[in-house]
Each structure stands twice: as C-alpha cells, then as structure tokens.
Amino acid sequence: METRGKSKSKKAKHASAVEPLQEGEEVTDTAGKKWKLVKLLSQSTTELLYEVLQIDSRSNSKESNHILKLVSAA
C-alpha cells in the first residue's frame, strides 16, 4: 500500500490597499511629531509617498524637505 502526503496549498498573504489621504491633511507619527501632507509623490497598492512639512518645526522655512511613507498594515 502506497501512502501519499497531503498537499498543502499555501495561502497568499493579501495586504489591504492603502487609501490616499487629502493633501493638506495633518498627521502625527509614532514619535508624536506632527506633519502636513504637501503633495502625493507616489502611490501603489501597498504604499504611499508624500512630500511633507513638519508642523512643530522651529524653522520658519516653508520649504518641505521630508518624505513620508505610509504602508498598509498586514
């Protein structure tokens, strides 16, 4: 009698799509810093890249020199 092992199909992990936020919206990171979304730079199903401006910055500069990456939670 010949026995065969059961074939186990692996379930593909599906990350939920990331929904874009409105430009101008204010967000807070995990360290408590506040950021204003200036411009959406790149978008895929799993991540968004924004040009951002730090709100609590002591600098009076209106130039944005930071990039914020938002990714979907698994």
TIVEXVEX-180147 format. One record per residue: residue number from 1; residue in three letters; y, x, z of N, C-alpha, C, CB in turn. Coordinates in steps of 0.1 Angstrom, whole numbers, plus 5000, padded with zeros to 4 digits. Atoms other than C-alpha are relative to their C-alpha. Glycine has a CB too. Layout:
BEGIN
<drenvex resi="NUM" resn="ALA" n_yy="Y" n_xx="X" n_zz="Z" ca_yy="Y" ca_xx="X" ca_zz="Z" c_yy="Y" c_xx="X" c_zz="Z" cb_yy="Y" cb_xx="X" cb_zz="Z"/>
...
% end
This chain:
BEGIN
<drenvex resi="1" resn="MET" n_yy="4988" n_xx="5008" n_zz="5000" ca_yy="5000" ca_xx="5000" ca_zz="5000" c_yy="5012" c_xx="5009" c_zz="5000" cb_yy="5000" cb_xx="4990" cb_zz="5012"/>
<drenvex resi="2" resn="GLU" n_yy="4988" n_xx="4992" n_zz="5001" ca_yy="5034" ca_xx="5014" ca_zz="4990" c_yy="5011" c_xx="4992" c_zz="5006" cb_yy="5003" cb_xx="5003" cb_zz="4985"/>
<drenvex resi="3" resn="THR" n_yy="4988" n_xx="5006" n_zz="4994" ca_yy="5065" ca_xx="5007" ca_zz="5010" c_yy="5012" c_xx="5006" c_zz="4995" cb_yy="4999" cb_xx="5000" cb_zz="5016"/>
<drenvex resi="4" resn="ARG" n_yy="4987" n_xx="4995" n_zz="5005" ca_yy="5100" ca_xx="5010" ca_zz="4998" c_yy="5011" c_xx="4997" c_zz="5011" cb_yy="5004" cb_xx="4993" cb_zz="4987"/>
<drenvex resi="5" resn="GLY" n_yy="4989" n_xx="5002" n_zz="4991" ca_yy="5131" ca_xx="5015" ca_zz="5019" c_yy="5010" c_xx="4989" c_zz="4994" cb_yy="5008" cb_xx="5013" cb_zz="5002"/>
<drenvex resi="6" resn="LYS" n_yy="4991" n_xx="5010" n_zz="5004" ca_yy="5156" ca_xx="4987" ca_zz="5018" c_yy="5013" c_xx="5007" c_zz="4994" cb_yy="5004" cb_xx="4990" cb_zz="5011"/>
<drenvex resi="7" resn="SER" n_yy="4988" n_xx="4994" n_zz="5005" ca_yy="5185" ca_xx="4995" ca_zz="4996" c_yy="5012" c_xx="4993" c_zz="5007" cb_yy="5002" cb_xx="4997" cb_zz="4984"/>
<drenvex resi="8" resn="LYS" n_yy="4988" n_xx="5005" n_zz="4992" ca_yy="5218" ca_xx="4992" ca_zz="5015" c_yy="5012" c_xx="5002" c_zz="4991" cb_yy="5002" cb_xx="5007" cb_zz="5013"/>
<drenvex resi="9" resn="SER" n_yy="4988" n_xx="4999" n_zz="5008" ca_yy="5248" ca_xx="4984" ca_zz="4994" c_yy="5012" c_xx="5003" c_zz="5010" cb_yy="5003" cb_xx="4988" cb_zz="4992"/>
<drenvex resi="10" resn="LYS" n_yy="4988" n_xx="4996" n_zz="4992" ca_yy="5280" ca_xx="5000" ca_zz="5008" c_yy="5011" c_xx="4990" c_zz="4996" cb_yy="5004" cb_xx="5014" cb_zz="4998"/>
<drenvex resi="11" resn="LYS" n_yy="4989" n_xx="5009" n_zz="5003" ca_yy="5309" ca_xx="4976" ca_zz="5012" c_yy="5012" c_xx="5009" c_zz="4998" cb_yy="5002" cb_xx="4990" cb_zz="5012"/>
<drenvex resi="12" resn="ALA" n_yy="4987" n_xx="4993" n_zz="5003" ca_yy="5341" ca_xx="4989" ca_zz="4996" c_yy="5011" c_xx="4995" c_zz="5010" cb_yy="5004" cb_xx="4998" cb_zz="4985"/>
<drenvex resi="13" resn="LYS" n_yy="4989" n_xx="5004" n_zz="4991" ca_yy="5370" ca_xx="4990" ca_zz="5020" c_yy="5012" c_xx="4996" c_zz="4992" cb_yy="5003" cb_xx="5012" cb_zz="5010"/>
<drenvex resi="14" resn="HIS" n_yy="4988" n_xx="5005" n_zz="5007" ca_yy="5399" ca_xx="4970" ca_zz="5007" c_yy="5012" c_xx="5000" c_zz="5009" cb_yy="4997" cb_xx="4986" cb_zz="4994"/>
<drenvex resi="15" resn="ALA" n_yy="4988" n_xx="5000" n_zz="4992" ca_yy="5433" ca_xx="4978" ca_zz="5021" c_yy="5009" c_xx="4988" c_zz="4995" cb_yy="5008" cb_xx="5013" cb_zz="4999"/>
<drenvex resi="16" resn="SER" n_yy="4991" n_xx="5011" n_zz="5005" ca_yy="5457" ca_xx="4948" ca_zz="5020" c_yy="5012" c_xx="5006" c_zz="4994" cb_yy="5004" cb_xx="4991" cb_zz="5012"/>
<drenvex resi="17" resn="ALA" n_yy="4988" n_xx="4995" n_zz="5007" ca_yy="5486" ca_xx="4952" ca_zz="4997" c_yy="5012" c_xx="5000" c_zz="5009" cb_yy="5002" cb_xx="4991" cb_zz="4987"/>
<drenvex resi="18" resn="VAL" n_yy="4988" n_xx="4999" n_zz="4993" ca_yy="5519" ca_xx="4963" ca_zz="5011" c_yy="5011" c_xx="4992" c_zz="4994" cb_yy="5004" cb_xx="5016" cb_zz="5001"/>
<drenvex resi="19" resn="GLU" n_yy="4989" n_xx="5009" n_zz="5005" ca_yy="5547" ca_xx="4938" ca_zz="5007" c_yy="5013" c_xx="5007" c_zz="5001" cb_yy="5000" cb_xx="4987" cb_zz="5008"/>
<drenvex resi="20" resn="PRO" n_yy="4987" n_xx="4993" n_zz="4999" ca_yy="5581" ca_xx="4953" ca_zz="4998" c_yy="5010" c_xx="4993" c_zz="5010" cb_yy="5006" cb_xx="5000" cb_zz="4986"/>
<drenvex resi="21" resn="LEU" n_yy="4990" n_xx="5005" n_zz="4991" ca_yy="5609" ca_xx="4949" ca_zz="5023" c_yy="5014" c_xx="4999" c_zz="4992" cb_yy="5002" cb_xx="5008" cb_zz="5013"/>
<drenvex resi="22" resn="GLN" n_yy="4987" n_xx="5001" n_zz="5007" ca_yy="5645" ca_xx="4940" ca_zz="5013" c_yy="5008" c_xx="5012" c_zz="5002" cb_yy="5008" cb_xx="4987" cb_zz="5006"/>
<drenvex resi="23" resn="GLU" n_yy="4991" n_xx="4989" n_zz="4999" ca_yy="5669" ca_xx="4968" ca_zz="5006" c_yy="5011" c_xx="4996" c_zz="5009" cb_yy="5005" cb_xx="5005" cb_zz="4986"/>
<drenvex resi="24" resn="GLY" n_yy="4990" n_xx="5003" n_zz="4990" ca_yy="5695" ca_xx="4969" ca_zz="5034" c_yy="4994" c_xx="4996" c_zz="5013" cb_yy="5009" cb_xx="4989" cb_zz="4994"/>
<drenvex resi="25" resn="GLU" n_yy="5007" n_xx="5004" n_zz="4987" ca_yy="5669" ca_xx="4958" ca_zz="5060" c_yy="4999" c_xx="5012" c_zz="5009" cb_yy="4986" cb_xx="4994" cb_zz="4997"/>
<drenvex resi="26" resn="GLU" n_yy="5001" n_xx="4989" n_zz="4989" ca_yy="5668" ca_xx="4978" ca_zz="5093" c_yy="4986" c_xx="4999" c_zz="5006" cb_yy="5011" cb_xx="4998" cb_zz="5011"/>
<drenvex resi="27" resn="VAL" n_yy="5014" n_xx="4998" n_zz="4994" ca_yy="5635" ca_xx="4991" ca_zz="5106" c_yy="5001" c_xx="5010" c_zz="5011" cb_yy="4990" cb_xx="5003" cb_zz="4989"/>
<drenvex resi="28" resn="THR" n_yy="5001" n_xx="4991" n_zz="4989" ca_yy="5625" ca_xx="5010" ca_zz="5137" c_yy="4987" c_xx="5007" c_zz="4999" cb_yy="5002" cb_xx="4993" cb_zz="5014"/>
<drenvex resi="29" resn="ASP" n_yy="5013" n_xx="4993" n_zz="5001" ca_yy="5599" ca_xx="5038" ca_zz="5136" c_yy="4993" c_xx="5001" c_zz="5014" cb_yy="5003" cb_xx="5014" cb_zz="4994"/>
<drenvex resi="30" resn="THR" n_yy="5008" n_xx="5000" n_zz="4987" ca_yy="5573" ca_xx="5046" ca_zz="5163" c_yy="5007" c_xx="5008" c_zz="5010" cb_yy="4986" cb_xx="5006" cb_zz="4997"/>
<drenvex resi="31" resn="ALA" n_yy="4993" n_xx="4992" n_zz="4990" ca_yy="5597" ca_xx="5071" ca_zz="5180" c_yy="5013" c_xx="4992" c_zz="5004" cb_yy="5004" cb_xx="5013" cb_zz="4994"/>
<drenvex resi="32" resn="GLY" n_yy="4988" n_xx="5007" n_zz="4996" ca_yy="5624" ca_xx="5044" ca_zz="5183" c_yy="5012" c_xx="5002" c_zz="4992" cb_yy="5003" cb_xx="5003" cb_zz="5014"/>
<drenvex resi="33" resn="LYS" n_yy="4989" n_xx="4997" n_zz="5009" ca_yy="5647" ca_xx="5057" ca_zz="5156" c_yy="5002" c_xx="4988" c_zz="4991" cb_yy="4999" cb_xx="5013" cb_zz="4992"/>
<drenvex resi="34" resn="LYS" n_yy="4997" n_xx="5011" n_zz="5009" ca_yy="5665" ca_xx="5030" ca_zz="5135" c_yy="5004" c_xx="5006" c_zz="4987" cb_yy="5011" cb_xx="4991" cb_zz="5006"/>
<drenvex resi="35" resn="TRP" n_yy="4997" n_xx="4996" n_zz="5014" ca_yy="5667" ca_xx="5033" ca_zz="5097" c_yy="5004" c_xx="4988" c_zz="4992" cb_yy="4987" cb_xx="5006" cb_zz="4994"/>
<drenvex resi="36" resn="LYS" n_yy="4996" n_xx="5010" n_zz="5009" ca_yy="5684" ca_xx="5013" ca_zz="5070" c_yy="4993" c_xx="5003" c_zz="4986" cb_yy="5015" cb_xx="4998" cb_zz="4999"/>
<drenvex resi="37" resn="LEU" n_yy="5006" n_xx="4998" n_zz="5013" ca_yy="5664" ca_xx="5008" ca_zz="5037" c_yy="5011" c_xx="5000" c_zz="4990" cb_yy="4989" cb_xx="4990" cb_zz="4997"/>
<drenvex resi="38" resn="VAL" n_yy="4990" n_xx="4999" n_zz="5011" ca_yy="5687" ca_xx="5020" ca_zz="5009" c_yy="4995" c_xx="4996" c_zz="4987" cb_yy="5006" cb_xx="5015" cb_zz="5000"/>
<drenvex resi="39" resn="LYS" n_yy="5006" n_xx="5003" n_zz="5014" ca_yy="5665" ca_xx="5019" ca_zz="4978" c_yy="4985" c_xx="5002" c_zz="5000" cb_yy="5007" cb_xx="5009" cb_zz="4990"/>
<drenvex resi="40" resn="LEU" n_yy="5014" n_xx="4999" n_zz="5002" ca_yy="5629" ca_xx="5013" ca_zz="4969" c_yy="4998" c_xx="5011" c_zz="4989" cb_yy="4993" cb_xx="4987" cb_zz="4997"/>
<drenvex resi="41" resn="LEU" n_yy="5002" n_xx="4989" n_zz="5010" ca_yy="5618" ca_xx="5045" ca_zz="4951" c_yy="4987" c_xx="4999" c_zz="4993" cb_yy="5000" cb_xx="5014" cb_zz="5007"/>
<drenvex resi="42" resn="SER" n_yy="5013" n_xx="5001" n_zz="5006" ca_yy="5581" ca_xx="5039" ca_zz="4945" c_yy="4992" c_xx="4989" c_zz="5007" cb_yy="4993" cb_xx="5014" cb_zz="5001"/>
<drenvex resi="43" resn="GLN" n_yy="5009" n_xx="5011" n_zz="4994" ca_yy="5555" ca_xx="5011" ca_zz="4950" c_yy="4987" c_xx="5001" c_zz="4994" cb_yy="5007" cb_xx="4987" cb_zz="4998"/>
<drenvex resi="44" resn="SER" n_yy="5013" n_xx="5001" n_zz="5005" ca_yy="5518" ca_xx="5010" ca_zz="4948" c_yy="4993" c_xx="4989" c_zz="5009" cb_yy="4991" cb_xx="5013" cb_zz="5001"/>
<drenvex resi="45" resn="THR" n_yy="5006" n_xx="5010" n_zz="4992" ca_yy="5492" ca_xx="4986" ca_zz="4963" c_yy="4998" c_xx="5004" c_zz="5014" cb_yy="4986" cb_xx="4996" cb_zz="4994"/>
<drenvex resi="46" resn="THR" n_yy="5002" n_xx="4996" n_zz="4986" ca_yy="5488" ca_xx="5007" ca_zz="4994" c_yy="5012" c_xx="5007" c_zz="5007" cb_yy="4989" cb_xx="5009" cb_zz="5000"/>
<drenvex resi="47" resn="GLU" n_yy="4989" n_xx="4994" n_zz="4994" ca_yy="5522" ca_xx="5023" ca_zz="5000" c_yy="5013" c_xx="4997" c_zz="4993" cb_yy="4998" cb_xx="5015" cb_zz="5001"/>
<drenvex resi="48" resn="LEU" n_yy="4986" n_xx="5002" n_zz="5005" ca_yy="5560" ca_xx="5020" ca_zz="4995" c_yy="5008" c_xx="5012" c_zz="5005" cb_yy="5006" cb_xx="4987" cb_zz="5005"/>
<drenvex resi="49" resn="LEU" n_yy="4991" n_xx="4989" n_zz="4997" ca_yy="5585" ca_xx="5048" ca_zz="4994" c_yy="5015" c_xx="4995" c_zz="4999" cb_yy="4998" cb_xx="5013" cb_zz="4991"/>
<drenvex resi="50" resn="TYR" n_yy="4986" n_xx="5004" n_zz="5000" ca_yy="5621" ca_xx="5041" ca_zz="5004" c_yy="5009" c_xx="5012" c_zz="5002" cb_yy="5003" cb_xx="4989" cb_zz="5010"/>
<drenvex resi="51" resn="GLU" n_yy="4989" n_xx="4991" n_zz="4996" ca_yy="5653" ca_xx="5062" ca_zz="5004" c_yy="5006" c_xx="4992" c_zz="5012" cb_yy="5011" cb_xx="5002" cb_zz="4989"/>
<drenvex resi="52" resn="VAL" n_yy="4995" n_xx="5007" n_zz="4988" ca_yy="5666" ca_xx="5055" ca_zz="5040" c_yy="5012" c_xx="5008" c_zz="5006" cb_yy="4989" cb_xx="4999" cb_zz="5010"/>
<drenvex resi="53" resn="LEU" n_yy="4989" n_xx="4994" n_zz="4993" ca_yy="5697" ca_xx="5062" ca_zz="5061" c_yy="4998" c_xx="4998" c_zz="5015" cb_yy="5014" cb_xx="4993" cb_zz="4995"/>
<drenvex resi="54" resn="GLN" n_yy="5002" n_xx="5001" n_zz="4986" ca_yy="5694" ca_xx="5069" ca_zz="5098" c_yy="5012" c_xx="4993" c_zz="5006" cb_yy="4997" cb_xx="5014" cb_zz="5007"/>
<drenvex resi="55" resn="ILE" n_yy="4989" n_xx="5007" n_zz="4995" ca_yy="5715" ca_xx="5044" ca_zz="5117" c_yy="5006" c_xx="5006" c_zz="5012" cb_yy="4995" cb_xx="4986" cb_zz="5004"/>
<drenvex resi="56" resn="ASP" n_yy="4995" n_xx="4994" n_zz="4988" ca_yy="5718" ca_xx="5062" ca_zz="5150" c_yy="5004" c_xx="5014" c_zz="4999" cb_yy="4989" cb_xx="4999" cb_zz="5011"/>
<drenvex resi="57" resn="SER" n_yy="4996" n_xx="4987" n_zz="5002" ca_yy="5727" ca_xx="5094" ca_zz="5134" c_yy="5014" c_xx="5003" c_zz="5005" cb_yy="4999" cb_xx="5004" cb_zz="4985"/>
<drenvex resi="58" resn="ARG" n_yy="4987" n_xx="4996" n_zz="4995" ca_yy="5757" ca_xx="5112" ca_zz="5150" c_yy="5009" c_xx="5004" c_zz="4988" cb_yy="4999" cb_xx="5011" cb_zz="5010"/>
<drenvex resi="59" resn="SER" n_yy="4992" n_xx="4996" n_zz="5012" ca_yy="5768" ca_xx="5123" ca_zz="5115" c_yy="5007" c_xx="4988" c_zz="4994" cb_yy="4991" cb_xx="5007" cb_zz="4989"/>
<drenvex resi="60" resn="ASN" n_yy="4993" n_xx="5011" n_zz="5007" ca_yy="5794" ca_xx="5101" ca_zz="5097" c_yy="4997" c_xx="5000" c_zz="4986" cb_yy="5015" cb_xx="5002" cb_zz="5003"/>
<drenvex resi="61" resn="SER" n_yy="5003" n_xx="4999" n_zz="5014" ca_yy="5779" ca_xx="5110" ca_zz="5064" c_yy="4993" c_xx="4987" c_zz="4995" cb_yy="4991" cb_xx="5012" cb_zz="4997"/>
<drenvex resi="62" resn="LYS" n_yy="5007" n_xx="5012" n_zz="5006" ca_yy="5769" ca_xx="5080" ca_zz="5042" c_yy="4989" c_xx="5005" c_zz="4991" cb_yy="5010" cb_xx="4992" cb_zz="4993"/>
<drenvex resi="63" resn="GLU" n_yy="5011" n_xx="4995" n_zz="5009" ca_yy="5745" ca_xx="5103" ca_zz="5022" c_yy="4986" c_xx="4998" c_zz="5007" cb_yy="5002" cb_xx="5014" cb_zz="4997"/>
<drenvex resi="64" resn="SER" n_yy="5014" n_xx="5001" n_zz="4995" ca_yy="5708" ca_xx="5095" ca_zz="5026" c_yy="4992" c_xx="5012" c_zz="4996" cb_yy="4994" cb_xx="4987" cb_zz="4994"/>
<drenvex resi="65" resn="ASN" n_yy="5008" n_xx="4988" n_zz="5003" ca_yy="5686" ca_xx="5125" ca_zz="5028" c_yy="4986" c_xx="4999" c_zz="5007" cb_yy="5007" cb_xx="5013" cb_zz="5005"/>
<drenvex resi="66" resn="HIS" n_yy="5013" n_xx="5002" n_zz="4994" ca_yy="5654" ca_xx="5109" ca_zz="5042" c_yy="4992" c_xx="4990" c_zz="4991" cb_yy="5002" cb_xx="4994" cb_zz="5015"/>
<drenvex resi="67" resn="ILE" n_yy="5009" n_xx="5009" n_zz="5007" ca_yy="5624" ca_xx="5092" ca_zz="5027" c_yy="4991" c_xx="4994" c_zz="5010" cb_yy="4992" cb_xx="5008" cb_zz="4989"/>
<drenvex resi="68" resn="LEU" n_yy="5009" n_xx="5007" n_zz="4991" ca_yy="5604" ca_xx="5066" ca_zz="5045" c_yy="4988" c_xx="4995" c_zz="4992" cb_yy="5007" cb_xx="4987" cb_zz="5006"/>
<drenvex resi="69" resn="LYS" n_yy="5013" n_xx="5004" n_zz="5006" ca_yy="5567" ca_xx="5060" ca_zz="5036" c_yy="4994" c_xx="4989" c_zz="5008" cb_yy="4991" cb_xx="5012" cb_zz="4997"/>
<drenvex resi="70" resn="LEU" n_yy="5007" n_xx="5011" n_zz="4993" ca_yy="5552" ca_xx="5026" ca_zz="5045" c_yy="4986" c_xx="4999" c_zz="4994" cb_yy="5008" cb_xx="4987" cb_zz="4999"/>
<drenvex resi="71" resn="VAL" n_yy="5014" n_xx="5002" n_zz="5005" ca_yy="5514" ca_xx="5023" ca_zz="5042" c_yy="4993" c_xx="4988" c_zz="5006" cb_yy="4992" cb_xx="5013" cb_zz="5003"/>
<drenvex resi="72" resn="SER" n_yy="5007" n_xx="5012" n_zz="4995" ca_yy="5490" ca_xx="4994" ca_zz="5047" c_yy="4991" c_xx="5005" c_zz="5011" cb_yy="4993" cb_xx="4993" cb_zz="4989"/>
<drenvex resi="73" resn="ALA" n_yy="5009" n_xx="4997" n_zz="4989" ca_yy="5470" ca_xx="4993" ca_zz="5079" c_yy="4986" c_xx="4996" c_zz="4995" cb_yy="5004" cb_xx="4993" cb_zz="5013"/>
<drenvex resi="74" resn="ALA" n_yy="5013" n_xx="5003" n_zz="5004" ca_yy="5433" ca_xx="4994" ca_zz="5073" c_yy="4994" c_xx="4989" c_zz="5008" cb_yy="4991" cb_xx="5012" cb_zz="5001"/>
% end
